[in-house]
């Protein structure tokens, strides 16, 4: 009998410890090739976001670097633009008329204008100096040379073309990704934090606390989500990233609340929580030290889902004019500008913003599905 007990004890001691939920999830994710490919795409967007935030790339996105509606490089330069350039060059190189009595005066004026252009000073046209030249130059210096760039020649083509103002569409797309991703991440973090906190309180305490929070939940869910977002945006009448984050974060917590509440109601009656209560552990420790680690995977999956949803919501708000203000670019504002450009046959800004958003949303959605399956303990 003693030998049997000692043998069982030895087997218990030598048996390997079972892998935790997070370790099993990492194994499942590594085995899923689609999930890893999606993760690589998402990480690429995050790297671009960091480089854009630090000013390494796309810091001069609002600088005029090309002619208006410059086409992509693979299409080639617009023939009309090239013809106008050649005509202007011919006009500048016209020979002087030898019988013109004012040829000496014209020659002197051209020489003075050329000298003033090369020195960067205000040009004197027939004795009249531009009164705003010095002020414009000071503003240009404050903006880092983005307002005026008279020394550089405007390009006729760019990699992904230019918009109406001659701004690089590729840099606008990168800067728009920065705005949309930041809004999606911060709004999702706010919504998940609020939903988790309210769901934990409601599911743990129950009773009248649960009734009051459920009443608020029913109010928010009784109104269609998109209609609620547009109504709040129209009432606030304040454009900006902070306003969008607050609108999305304070209206998107309901789904997280429902799931976390259900999990807390289930875990509150389990043995490990009752044992913690029996030894005198307080409510806060039981809620967030004992129970929350066992439901944290649900909050993580919900945050991944909300990031995708909020990126699309920001695009819709900016497209309808309730999003980012003038001077800030996002994918939604690019799509808004592309409406009028399509009438002129200029499609490259629409394609750039649409493709960038579609790739990120698709990759993030596929990774979220894989993460949800990997964190599901019922799946083997």
BELPE-V926382 format. One record per residue. N is the residue number from 1. RES is the residue in one small letter. PHI is phi in whole degrees, 0 to 359 (none if undefined). BURIAL is # if it has 9 or more other ideal C-beta (glycine too) atoms within 8 Angstrom, else .. Layout:
# BELPE-V926382
n: [N;N]
res: [RES;RES]
phi: [PHI;PHI]
burial: [BURIAL;BURIAL]
This chain:
# BELPE-V926382
n: [1;2;3;4;5;6;7;8;9;10;11;12;13;14;15;16;17;18;19;20;21;22;23;24;25;26;27;28;29;30;31;32;33;34;35;36;37;38;39;40;41;42;43;44;45;46;47;48;49;50;51;52;53;54;55;56;57;58;59;60;61;62;63;64;65;66;67;68;69;70;71;72;73;74;75;76;77;78;79;80;81;82;83;84;85;86;87;88;89;90;91;92;93;94;95;96;97;98;99;100;101;102;103;104;105;106;107;108;109;110;111;112;113;114;115;116;117;118;119;120;121;122;123;124;125;126;127;128;129;130;131;132;133;134;135;136;137;138;139;140;141;142;143;144;145;146;147;148;149;150;151;152;153;154;155;156;157;158;159;160;161;162;163;164;165;166;167;168;169;170;171;172;173;174;175;176;177;178;179;180;181;182;183;184;185;186;187;188;189;190;191;192;193;194;195;196;197;198;199;200;201;202;203;204;205;206;207;208;209;210;211;212;213;214;215;216;217;218;219;220;221;222;223;224;225;226;227;228;229;230;231;232;233;234;235;236;237;238;239;240;241;242;243;244;245;246;247;248;249;250;251;252;253;254;255;256;257;258;259;260;261;262;263;264;265;266;267;268;269;270;271;272;273;274;275;276;277;278;279;280;281;282;283;284;285;286;287;288;289;290;291;292;293;294;295;296;297;298;299;300;301;302;303;304;305;306;307;308;309;310;311;312;313;314;315;316;317;318;319;320;321;322;323;324;325;326;327;328;329;330;331;332;333;334;335;336;337;338;339;340;341;342;343;344;345;346;347;348;349;350;351;352;353;354;355;356;357;358;359;360;361;362;363;364;365;366;367;368;369;370;371;372;373;374;375;376;377;378;379;380]
res: [x;x;x;x;x;x;x;x;x;x;x;x;x;x;x;x;x;x;x;x;x;x;x;x;x;x;x;x;x;x;x;x;x;x;x;x;x;x;x;x;x;x;x;x;x;x;x;x;x;x;x;x;x;x;x;x;x;x;x;x;x;x;x;x;x;x;x;x;x;x;x;x;x;x;x;x;x;x;x;x;x;x;x;x;x;x;x;x;x;x;x;x;x;x;x;x;x;x;x;x;x;x;x;x;x;x;x;x;x;x;x;x;x;x;x;x;x;x;x;x;x;x;x;x;x;x;x;x;x;x;x;x;x;x;x;x;x;x;x;x;x;x;x;x;x;x;x;x;x;x;x;x;x;x;x;x;x;x;x;x;x;x;x;x;x;x;x;x;x;x;x;x;x;x;x;x;x;x;x;x;x;x;x;x;x;x;x;x;x;x;x;x;x;x;x;x;x;x;x;x;x;x;x;x;x;x;x;x;x;x;x;x;x;x;x;x;x;x;x;x;x;x;x;x;x;x;x;x;x;x;x;x;x;x;x;x;x;x;x;x;x;x;x;x;x;x;x;x;x;x;x;x;x;x;x;x;x;x;x;x;x;x;x;x;x;x;x;x;x;x;x;x;x;x;x;x;x;x;x;x;x;x;x;x;x;x;x;x;x;x;x;x;x;x;x;x;x;x;x;x;x;x;x;x;x;x;x;x;x;x;x;x;x;x;x;x;x;x;x;x;x;x;x;x;x;x;x;x;x;x;x;x;x;x;x;x;x;x;x;x;x;x;x;x;x;x;x;x;x;x;x;x;x;x;x;x;x;x;x;x;x;x;x;x;x;x;x;x;x;x;x;x;x;x;x;x;x;x;x;x]
phi: [none;294;293;294;295;293;294;297;295;294;295;294;289;273;291;292;291;289;290;285;297;291;292;296;296;295;297;294;294;296;282;267;292;295;295;292;296;296;297;297;297;296;296;298;296;294;296;299;299;295;296;289;296;278;83;290;231;58;287;251;295;268;273;281;241;215;289;299;57;297;284;297;296;290;274;101;291;292;295;294;294;296;294;295;295;294;295;295;295;295;297;288;261;295;290;287;279;294;262;286;291;258;296;291;294;297;297;294;296;297;294;294;297;296;293;291;295;292;276;82;273;292;276;263;264;55;83;254;265;299;291;261;297;293;295;295;292;295;296;296;292;294;272;74;82;276;277;236;217;283;279;264;272;288;279;267;218;225;301;244;84;228;266;298;266;78;273;293;293;296;292;296;295;295;292;295;297;301;296;294;290;299;299;297;292;292;296;295;297;295;294;292;297;293;295;293;297;292;294;294;296;293;287;280;275;66;62;292;296;297;295;294;292;294;296;297;299;294;297;292;279;284;258;305;301;296;295;296;297;295;294;294;296;290;287;294;56;233;273;155;295;298;296;295;299;294;298;288;293;277;246;253;271;294;296;295;301;297;289;294;300;297;292;293;297;285;282;297;268;275;296;293;285;295;293;296;294;293;269;93;289;288;297;298;294;294;288;249;258;265;274;302;303;276;238;295;295;293;297;294;296;296;295;298;294;290;301;297;296;286;298;293;294;296;298;295;297;292;295;275;93;258;262;290;281;294;99;243;253;215;297;294;293;294;293;295;293;292;300;287;290;296;296;265;83;261;257;289;291;298;294;298;292;293;294;300;291;295;295;295;296;295;295;294;294;294;293;296;298;294;294;296;292;291;270;277;291;283;270;244]
burial: [.;.;.;.;.;.;.;.;.;.;.;.;.;.;.;.;.;.;.;.;.;.;.;#;#;#;#;#;#;.;.;#;.;.;#;#;#;#;#;.;#;#;.;.;#;#;.;#;#;.;#;#;.;.;.;.;#;#;.;.;#;.;#;#;#;#;#;#;#;#;#;#;.;.;.;.;#;#;.;.;#;#;.;.;#;.;.;.;.;.;.;.;.;.;.;.;.;.;.;.;.;.;#;.;.;#;#;.;#;.;.;#;#;.;.;#;#;.;.;.;.;.;#;#;.;.;.;.;.;.;.;.;#;.;.;#;#;.;#;#;.;.;.;.;#;#;.;.;#;.;.;.;.;#;#;#;#;#;.;#;#;#;#;.;.;#;#;#;#;#;#;#;#;#;#;#;#;#;#;#;#;#;#;#;#;#;#;#;#;#;#;#;.;#;#;#;.;#;#;#;#;#;#;#;.;#;.;.;#;#;.;.;#;#;.;#;#;.;.;#;.;.;#;.;.;.;.;#;#;#;#;#;#;.;.;.;.;.;.;.;#;.;#;#;#;#;#;#;#;#;#;#;#;#;#;#;#;#;#;#;#;#;#;#;#;.;#;#;.;.;.;.;#;#;.;#;#;.;.;.;.;.;.;.;#;#;#;.;.;#;#;#;.;.;#;.;#;#;#;#;#;#;#;#;#;#;#;#;#;#;#;#;#;#;#;#;#;#;#;#;.;#;#;#;.;.;.;#;#;#;#;#;#;#;#;#;#;#;.;.;#;#;.;.;.;#;#;#;#;#;.;#;#;#;.;#;#;.;#;#;#;#;#;#;#;#;#;#;.;#;#;#;#;#;#;.;.;.;.;.]
